[in-house]
Amino acid sequence: MPTLSIRRGTPRDVPVIVRLIRGLAEYERLAHEMVATTSQIRRHGFGRRRYFETLICRRGRTPVGFALYFFTYSTFLGRPSLYLEDLFVLPEERGRGAGHALLGELARIAKRRGCGRMEWAVLDWNTPSIRFYQKLGAKLRRQWILTRLTGAPLNRLARRRAATTRAR
C-alpha cells in the first residue's frame, strides 16, 4: 500500500479541494448548501488576501483527504487559535491513518505558530467522527452553541448598522 503524504495546498490543487469539499457536503447531508466555486476557492485561498489555508493528504499520487483551516484569536489565552473549518477523508480511506495524519500536521502548525488551541465543530449525529476526536483527547464543548447569521438576516443587520452609523 502506498504511503501517506501531506503538503500545503497550492493553486493547482483547487479542483481537488472543491471536489473534496463537495464530498464533505454530501457526507454531511448538506450538498444543497454547497455553492463554492473553483474561482472563489482560488481567490480566497490563494489570492492576494488569503482567508484560509489547506493541507492535502495523498496516498501515493491520489488525493484522499484535506483540511481547510484559518486562524482566530483567543482573548482569554492571549494567543492565536487554529480553527479547523473542514476535515474530510474519502470514505474508502477512513480508518487508514489519513485523518490522524492531517490532524497531527495541523497540531504541528498550531504549535509552530504559537497557538494556544485548535478548535472545530462536529455535527452531533456524526458519532464516528466524535469517537475519533475523543480518542485523540478532544473535548466536546456542549455548553457553547455555534451561532450563524447568513442570507437575509445578515443583509438586514448590515443595512440596519449602516443606517444607524454616522459617517466619520
Sequence and secondary structure as in RCSB ss.txt:
>XXXX:A:sequence
MPTLSIRRGTPRDVPVIVRLIRGLAEYERLAHEMVATTSQIRRHGFGRRRYFETLICRRGRTPVGFALYFFTYST
FLGRPSLYLEDLFVLPEERGRGAGHALLGELARIAKRRGCGRMEWAVLDWNTPSIRFYQKLGAKLRRQWILTRLT
GAPLNRLARRRAATTRAR
>XXXX:A:secstr
   EEEEE  GGGHHHHHHHHHHHHHHTT GGG    HHHHHHHHHSSS   EEEEEEETTEEEEEEEEEEEEET
TTTEEEEEEEEEEE GGGTTTTHHHHHHHHHHHHHHHTT SEEEE   TT HHHHHHHHHTT    TTS      
HHHHHHHHHHHHHHS   
